[in-house]
Structures are given as structure tokens and as C-alpha cells.
Amino acid sequence: MRQLIRGRTLSFHADPTDTENAFTYHEDGAIITDNGRIAAIGTYADLQEPGLAEIDNRPHLILPGFIDTHIHFPQVQVVASWGAQLLDWLNTYTFPEESRFAQQGHAPQMAEHFLNLLLAHGTTTAVAYCSVHKQSAEALFSAAHARNMAMIAGKVMMDRNAPEGVLDTPQSGYDDSKALIEKWHRTGRQRYAITPRFAITSTPEQMQMTGQLVREHPDCHIQTHLSENRDEIAFTLSLYPKARDYLDIYETYGLLGDKILLGHSIHLEEREIARMAETDSHPVFCPTSNLFLGSGLFDEGGLRARGISSGIATDIGGGTSYSMLQTLNEGYKILQLRGQKLHPFAAFHWATRGNACVLGMENEIGTLAPGSMADLVVLDSRATPAMALRMERATTLAEELFILQIMGDDRSVAQTYVAGQPMLG
Ligand SMILES: [Zn+2]
């Protein structure tokens, strides 16, 4: 089906930190979508066709849908749990909650809530951790596939240092992951991420089998956690006494490369940064989570200066908002504490094309370029009375974007399209 979507279109084709000519903006813009993909983008005057179905989103901004590169699907009922740092938070709140995903019917129900929340916040693709249970990944992939929504997800593998109800074994973790890959990887828009939760919850035997999965399925992403919290790092190194540092554990088992997403990566040693750069591995910045759990301040500028490109993500339920706008807001503040500046153009690039590049998917999602999937977010810069009042003094696009970045949330999301289909209201 062919249709025209009208509004103020903004799409990045390069990183604004590297070049001034990074985006295309049309004040009276239009996108023609055909069979779920973007067929053309330009001014409304150039693209209008007699008889073509039109959806008018003026005066709102139309951007590529947001991409969240680190989020925990089984933690929708853990977000906002009081008073703990990482390891206590996992043991007290998260592991008991994730054990509920063993119950019949729970995962499919939560998958619907999870996807509804992503779409309400303008997020069209997420890289998600499921619970240890195979059926949690099954439920998420089924629900996303039914909506034609691009999910990258995997069941966590964890075989120690957690309660019985959330443990697998090296063999069952391997077998279940393999079965899910065979069923879901590149089925429609679904992709599999091989998901060892982190080194604390995997024995060397499990890490070994994870490496085997990675060798057998080099097209899959890999997601795990790295150096989020100082107690976590000390415990990890006590479990792997031969490792030179935390990253070395993942390297030893053959996990590093451009497919790996290393959640948090806050407290890094010089050798780890050098190896990340050499292997093209990707850290993922999770600002609301890092503040909420008191984990530390991510060094985006320092990593960038070494040629490392980072993702940015919500990390629900350690993170506190599903909104990539709120994630950019808190990211801005963390980088302020680091003496670094997150310009609104860089911020909106990051949550769209930047994250797509980290995933190696920038030809498919993250821009409004012809050929890309028509996954879009429509943003209302005057969504609240406070925003509308502030917007009376905004004179530039950069200023408007910054107001959205700092004051915006799901109330600013007027519509979200997945493969050309409006998903809200
Ligand atoms: Zn996480």
C-alpha cells in the first residue's frame, strides 16, 4: 500500500559531531511509503500526487523511530524498585521477578505490555534481554513479529549466582538459544542476540558454550554487561582469577567484535579501552540506570576520542524511563558532569541513526532514506503547557530539539509508525 505522510521531516545521514552537513530537514516535508518501506522523501510540493492517500502530521516533527539498544523485557514490573545498587538490586528485586516468567501465560501478557510501552514512547526497535526461560523470548518474538516490529532479543544464559528459578545449564542454555536462533533469527524482522547475562552469572563452561554459539552464528548480535559497578567488577574478577580484566573474560571466549553490545562499560581500564577500539566492540550508555543505581558516569567523549562508537539505551528496569527523550535528557546531564556537551543534533542522531550504526542496521532503520523501513516517530514539541510556553521563545530547530530532549517524554509522541502503519490511537 502506497501513502504519503506529511510533516516536518528530519533525518540524519551522518554524525553531527563529525560534520556540519549531517541532516536533511524539510519544513513542509513528506514521506511516501510503499509496502512498509520509504519510497521517497522530499518537500510536500514535490511529492504530492493526485489520488494518493495522505496522512497530515503537521505541525509536528517526523523522525525515524527511536532505537533502544539495551532493555530488559522481564523487568517491566521491576522499574522503580527502591534503595539498592546493582548486585543487591538484582538479588532483591530482579531475579525473583524474572522467575515469574516460568509461569504459563505470564510472558505473552508482558510482551504485549512491553511492546505497547515501547511504541507509546516512540521506540520502534529494541535490543532486549528476555528471562532465562525459552518461552520468554518465544513470547517477545511472536508478539513483535505479529506487529512487524524489528526486535533484537535473546534469552539470558545464566547458570550460577542466582536463585534456582532463573538458572539454566551450559547445555540447556546452548540448546535453547540455538533452537530460538533457528526459529526466529531473520524470521521477518526478528533477529537474535546471543545473551550471556554477565560473567558473574555464567560459569566458564557456559562462557565456553556461548563462544561456540557465536562461532556457529556469526550473524547474530551478542549482548552482555560490563563494568557497571565497582563491587560487580571485584566479584567478577574473583570468579575469573586468570583474567587480565573484566573485558578479557569476554575476549577469552571469543565474544568481542562489532556484533557485541557491552551494557554500561563505565569503569574501564586502559587495556580494555584499547581492546574495545581494536575489536570494534560497542559500549552502551544507559544514563537513567547509571544514575538510579548510583553506578557512575559514562565517558562518551573519551571513548569517542579512541574511535569507539557507543549506543545509548534506557536499560529498563535499572533505568527509570522507557523514553529515549528522557534518556537523552539524563545523558546530557551525565556528560555535563564529565565536562562534555551533548548537542541536540548529536542527541537525536544518537537515538536514531547512531544506534542503527552501532547495530550495523543503518540501511534498514534509523534514517528516512529511501529503501529504509518506514518506522517513524511523530514528535509534538508543544505537548505540555510548560513545553508550549517555552516553545514561544524557540527560534531554531536546534532549540526545539533541545526542548524535546529535556522536557519531552511519551506525551510528546503524537504517533509512531511501524513499517508505514500508525500504531497509536
Ligand atoms: Zn542491563
Residues whose N, C-alpha, C, O or C-beta is under 5 A from the ligand:
A	BS01	ZN	G263 D315
